[in-house]
């Protein structure tokens, strides 16, 4: 398979995708989902991301976290 790289304005890309039939859109969606999954897996292996995850785990073990309910209450001015 030959890969050719070129720049396409995002708006043109959206326009081209809009013109595809449903089957081609589904095929494109599958390709994009695979690419996103691969990118997310690669991201998880980056040293800074791994360090951030480890720090978050340590904070959780120390009890240094806020529940979603506490967060929502703090943003709405309520206290629990």
Secondary structure as UniProt FT lines:
FT   HELIX           10..18
FT   HELIX           22..44
FT   HELIX           47..62
FT   HELIX           68..75
FT   TURN            76..77
//
